[in-house]
Amino acid sequence: MRVFEVALMIANLLALIVGLRQKTSKAMMLGLAGLNLFALAVHGVIEGPRYQMMFSYMFAVLFTVYALARAAFKFPETKILKILKGFAIGLSLIFLAITALMAYALPVFTLPKPTGSYDVGVQYVDLTDEERPEPFLQGSAKKRELAVKIYYPAAKDKTKPYAAYFHDSPELIKMFTAAYRMPDFMFSHLRLVQTHTQEGLPVSDKQAYYPVIFFSHGAGTNMEVHTSQCEDLASHGYIVVAVNHTYVSSAAELPGGIVTDRDATVNFDQGDPREIVAHIMADDVGSVIDKLGEMNAGTMDSIFAGKLNLDQIGVIGHSLGGAAAYDLALNDSRIKAAINLDGSVYTVPEDKNRIAPFLMLANDEIGVQMIQKHEASMKKFEDMPAEEQEAVASAYGSKESYIDIYKKQEQAAAGLAETLKASGSLYSIEGSAHMKFTDIGLFIGAGFHRFIGIQGSTSAAECLAITESVTLAFFNQHLKHETGNSLGSVLRQYPKLRKVKLM
């Protein structure tokens, strides 16, 4: 809970304990009412109201009405009034307890502070690739349109405010929440979360130009849930381009309005849908690299002209975005380093020796085990009940089609394992979970993660800190060519991080 939320709750409890006693003076009653209203006003102005605190707000108002009534009228001490007062006190305690629980379970959290020396600027840019038809819209003449969020080392300017989370967009948050089939107001308070980035800052001139890192989100999330990691990389002297993969993300803000993954009209029923989408995401990154070339050359108006070191490009992705990063590491020679955060892969390497330096962080619940066993992310057809077999055969066109895709996924998993075995670059965090490699683990208070399917004993904040340290060390080694065993230092710093040896 935030500072003034706690102050308001304390004022509520003081009013409840002291103000509702029969011997409390009128002056004390009015003073407690004033204290509640003052705490409510300060909280509302400085921190901003949110629905989780609704009962606390109601209590402050109702207690003020009660205090004014007691000051104006003398109530007889009847048995009924004593019963009603006792009932009101009990009900108030229950609802204030619910308020505290809701405020803790759904916090207005603080994003981890970037660990680098640079201030961080941010700019939203809309890009259209006139050479690529929109692959997610059946029969459409639209071209592929992408929203990207560019984090960069910035010149210091204390006069500009820090940007709000999720671009201060209630609609974007609502669409993100709906993707998880939760009430659309559930995470409405996310817009109250402050980032560590500022819009409208010039690029820092401490370096002539900066290496570039692309970040791809997973299916059904979006680029905003990787804010913490993008901020941290930018604070260490990287220009980080977070790509919101339209129709893959839960929601994307485009000039024509917000579009969601539910708006896609193509089913990709020929082949493995996840492999196809991962390739599209990799093509998105390739397309944005081309656009950055135009920005850097000055042929597209941009604050990044001459500031982008496009000879040193890294990619990182989470989940399906990790599969896209792996695809790029294998097939795009412009990529000089790649990281997969807990993503199954779908590309079978043609040449396992032709891959950019590659690292993978996998959760220790099932991720590492799947890599060790070369397991596909799909179920084996033979292991399904008859009803499910019938359903997947219909969805994939035939039983044979499903089995062919399953075999290709096994080959891709085996190729990934061989790549990681050769490079010795598979890492895992003890007690981690898939969504704890993103900001999403911070959305829920400790102890409540399991209610939205996030497991793992290590806190979300610690998982993020370890992930960010590993990511930074790897990119520093391969994009800035720093010498020394920096990944070894990270292993020593975090006992929960381990390097996995594949047999």
Residue pairs with C-beta under 8 A, 6 or more apart in sequence:
1 9
1 100
1 103
1 104
1 107
2 43
2 47
2 108
3 47
4 39
4 42
4 43
4 46
4 47
5 43
5 47
5 53
5 56
5 103
7 39
7 42
7 43
8 36
8 39
8 40
8 43
8 53
8 56
8 60
9 56
9 96
9 99
9 100
10 39
11 32
11 35
11 36
11 38
11 39
11 60
12 36
12 56
12 59
12 60
12 63
12 92
12 96
13 96
14 32
14 35
15 32
15 33
15 35
15 36
15 59
15 60
15 63
16 59
16 63
16 89
16 92
16 93
16 96
18 24
18 28
18 32
19 28
19 29
19 32
19 33
19 63
19 67
20 85
20 88
20 89
22 77
26 70
26 71
29 66
29 67
29 70
29 71
30 67
30 68
30 71
32 63
32 67
33 63
33 64
33 67
33 68
36 59
36 60
36 63
36 64
37 60
37 64
39 60
40 56
40 57
40 60
43 49
43 53
47 108
47 192
48 192
49 57
50 103
50 108
50 188
50 189
50 192
51 185
51 188
51 189
52 99
52 102
52 103
52 106
52 189
53 99
53 102
53 103
54 99
55 95
55 96
55 98
55 99
56 96
56 99
58 95
59 92
59 95
59 96
75 81
104 445
105 444
105 445
105 448
106 186
106 187
106 189
106 443
106 444
106 445
107 442
107 444
107 445
108 189
108 192
108 193
109 193
109 442
109 443
110 193
110 194
111 165
111 193
111 194
111 195
111 196
111 227
111 228
111 231
111 439
111 442
112 228
112 232
112 461
112 464
112 465
112 468
113 196
114 120
114 196
114 231
114 232
114 234
114 235
114 236
115 232
115 235
115 236
115 468
115 472
116 232
116 234
116 235
116 236
116 237
117 235
117 236
118 153
118 154
118 204
118 206
118 234
118 235
118 236
118 237
119 153
119 154
119 155
119 156
119 157
119 198
119 201
119 204
119 235
120 151
120 152
120 153
120 154
120 196
120 197
120 198
120 231
120 234
120 235
121 151
121 152
121 153
121 154
121 155
121 197
121 198
121 199
121 200
121 201
121 202
121 203
121 234
122 149
122 150
122 151
122 152
122 163
122 195
122 197
122 198
122 199
123 149
123 150
123 152
123 199
123 303
124 147
124 148
124 149
124 150
124 167
124 253
125 147
125 148
125 149
125 150
125 302
126 145
126 146
126 147
126 148
126 254
126 255
127 145
127 146
127 147
127 148
127 287
127 288
127 291
128 143
128 144
128 145
128 146
129 143
129 144
129 145
129 146
129 287
129 290
129 291
130 143
131 143
131 287
132 143
132 144
132 283
132 287
133 140
133 141
133 142
133 143
133 144
134 140
134 142
134 143
134 144
134 145
134 246
134 247
135 144
135 266
135 280
136 246
136 247
136 248
136 264
136 265
136 266
136 280
137 247
137 264
137 265
137 266
138 265
138 266
140 265
144 246
144 284
144 287
145 246
145 254
146 243
146 244
146 245
146 246
146 252
146 284
146 287
146 288
147 223
147 244
147 246
147 252
147 253
147 254
148 223
148 241
148 242
148 243
148 244
148 288
149 223
149 224
149 230
149 241
149 242
149 244
150 239
150 240
150 241
150 242
150 304
151 197
151 230
151 231
151 233
151 234
151 239
151 240
151 242
152 203
152 204
152 210
152 234
152 239
152 240
152 304
152 307
153 203
153 204
153 206
153 207
153 210
153 234
153 235
153 237
153 238
153 239
154 198
154 201
154 202
154 203
154 204
155 201
155 202
155 203
155 204
155 205
157 198
157 201
160 198
160 199
160 200
160 201
161 198
162 194
162 195
162 196
162 197
162 198
163 194
163 195
163 197
163 198
163 199
164 191
164 192
164 193
164 194
164 195
165 190
165 191
165 192
165 193
165 194
165 195
165 224
165 227
166 172
166 173
166 176
166 190
166 191
166 193
166 224
167 224
167 253
168 191
169 191
169 253
170 188
170 191
171 251
171 258
172 222
172 224
172 251
172 253
172 258
173 187
173 188
173 190
173 191
174 184
174 185
174 188
175 250
175 251
175 258
175 260
176 187
176 221
176 222
176 224
176 250
176 251
177 183
177 184
177 185
177 186
177 187
177 188
178 184
178 250
178 260
179 220
179 250
179 251
179 260
179 261
179 262
180 220
180 250
180 452
187 443
190 443
195 227
195 231
196 231
196 235
197 227
197 231
197 234
202 303
203 303
203 304
203 307
206 237
207 237
208 306
208 307
209 306
209 307
209 308
209 309
210 237
210 238
210 239
210 307
210 308
210 309
211 237
211 238
211 239
211 309
211 312
211 313
211 314
211 475
211 479
211 480
212 238
212 239
212 240
212 241
212 292
212 308
212 309
212 310
212 312
212 313
212 314
213 233
213 238
213 239
213 240
213 241
213 313
213 314
213 315
213 316
213 475
213 479
214 240
214 241
214 242
214 243
214 285
214 288
214 289
214 313
214 314
214 315
214 316
215 223
215 226
215 229
215 230
215 240
215 241
215 242
215 243
215 315
215 316
215 317
215 321
216 243
216 245
216 281
216 284
216 285
216 315
216 316
216 317
216 318
216 320
216 321
216 322
216 324
216 325
217 223
217 225
217 226
217 242
217 243
217 244
217 245
217 248
217 249
217 317
217 318
217 319
217 321
217 438
218 317
218 318
218 319
218 320
218 321
218 322
218 343
218 438
219 248
219 261
219 274
219 277
219 319
219 320
220 248
220 249
220 250
220 261
221 249
221 250
221 318
221 319
221 438
221 440
222 244
222 249
222 250
222 251
222 252
223 242
223 243
223 244
223 249
224 439
225 438
225 439
225 440
226 242
226 318
226 438
226 439
227 439
228 439
228 442
228 464
228 468
229 316
229 464
229 467
229 468
229 471
230 240
230 242
232 468
232 472
233 240
233 468
233 471
233 472
233 475
234 240
236 472
236 476
237 480
238 314
238 475
238 479
239 304
239 307
239 308
241 288
241 292
243 281
243 284
243 285
243 288
244 252
244 253
245 252
245 280
245 281
245 284
245 321
246 252
246 254
246 259
247 259
247 260
247 261
247 263
247 264
248 261
248 277
248 280
248 281
248 320
249 260
249 261
250 260
250 261
251 258
251 259
251 260
251 261
252 258
252 259
252 260
267 273
268 276
268 277
269 395
269 396
269 397
270 397
271 405
272 346
272 405
272 408
272 409
274 320
274 323
274 344
274 346
274 377
275 346
275 347
275 405
275 408
277 320
278 320
278 323
278 324
278 327
278 345
278 346
278 347
279 324
279 327
279 347
281 317
281 320
281 321
281 323
281 324
282 324
282 325
282 327
282 328
282 331
282 332
284 324
285 315
285 324
285 328
285 332
286 328
286 332
286 334
289 310
289 313
289 334
291 300
292 304
292 308
292 310
293 310
294 300
295 302
295 304
295 305
295 308
296 302
296 304
296 305
296 306
296 307
296 308
296 310
297 305
298 305
298 306
310 334
311 336
312 336
312 479
312 480
313 334
313 335
313 336
313 479
314 335
314 336
314 337
314 338
314 339
314 475
314 478
314 479
315 324
315 325
315 328
315 329
315 335
315 337
315 338
315 339
316 322
316 325
316 338
316 339
316 340
316 341
316 471
317 323
317 324
317 325
317 339
317 340
317 341
317 343
318 341
318 342
318 343
318 437
318 438
319 341
319 342
319 343
319 434
320 343
321 341
321 343
322 339
322 340
322 341
322 342
322 343
322 345
322 360
323 340
323 343
323 344
323 345
323 346
323 347
325 338
325 339
325 340
325 343
326 338
326 340
326 343
326 345
326 347
326 358
326 416
327 345
327 346
327 347
328 335
328 338
328 356
329 335
329 338
329 355
329 356
329 358
330 347
330 349
330 350
330 354
330 355
330 356
331 347
335 356
336 356
336 357
336 478
336 479
337 356
337 357
337 358
337 359
337 474
337 475
337 477
337 478
337 479
338 356
338 357
338 358
338 359
339 358
339 359
339 360
339 361
339 471
339 474
339 475
340 358
340 359
340 360
340 361
341 360
341 361
341 437
341 467
342 361
342 362
342 363
342 367
342 434
342 437
344 370
344 376
344 377
344 409
344 413
345 412
345 413
345 415
345 416
346 408
346 409
346 412
347 412
347 415
348 408
348 411
348 412
348 415
349 355
349 415
349 419
352 415
352 418
352 419
352 422
355 419
357 423
357 425
357 474
357 477
357 478
358 419
358 420
358 423
358 425
359 423
359 425
359 426
359 427
359 470
359 474
360 371
360 416
360 420
360 425
360 426
360 427
361 427
361 428
361 429
361 437
361 467
361 470
362 368
362 370
362 371
362 426
362 427
362 428
362 500
363 428
363 429
363 432
363 433
363 434
363 436
363 437
363 456
364 428
364 429
364 430
364 431
364 432
365 432
365 433
365 434
365 455
365 456
367 428
367 434
368 426
368 428
368 500
369 375
370 377
370 413
371 413
371 416
371 417
371 420
371 426
371 500
371 502
372 417
372 500
372 502
372 503
374 410
374 413
374 414
374 417
375 410
375 413
376 406
376 409
376 410
376 412
376 413
377 409
378 402
378 405
378 406
378 409
379 388
380 406
381 389
381 392
381 399
381 402
381 403
381 406
384 392
389 399
392 402
393 399
393 402
396 402
396 405
417 502
420 426
420 502
421 502
424 499
424 501
426 499
426 500
426 502
427 470
427 497
427 498
427 499
427 500
428 497
428 498
428 500
429 458
429 463
429 466
429 467
429 494
429 496
429 497
429 498
430 457
430 458
430 496
430 497
430 498
431 456
431 457
431 458
431 463
431 496
432 456
432 458
432 463
433 441
433 449
433 454
433 455
433 456
433 463
434 454
435 441
435 454
436 454
436 456
436 458
436 460
436 463
436 464
437 463
437 464
437 467
439 464
440 454
440 460
441 449
441 454
441 459
441 460
441 461
441 463
441 464
442 460
442 461
442 464
444 451
444 452
444 454
446 459
449 455
449 456
449 460
454 460
456 463
458 496
462 496
465 494
466 490
466 494
466 496
466 497
469 490
469 493
469 494
470 487
470 490
470 497
473 486
473 487
473 489
473 490
474 487
476 482
476 486
477 486
477 487
490 497
491 497
491 498
491 499
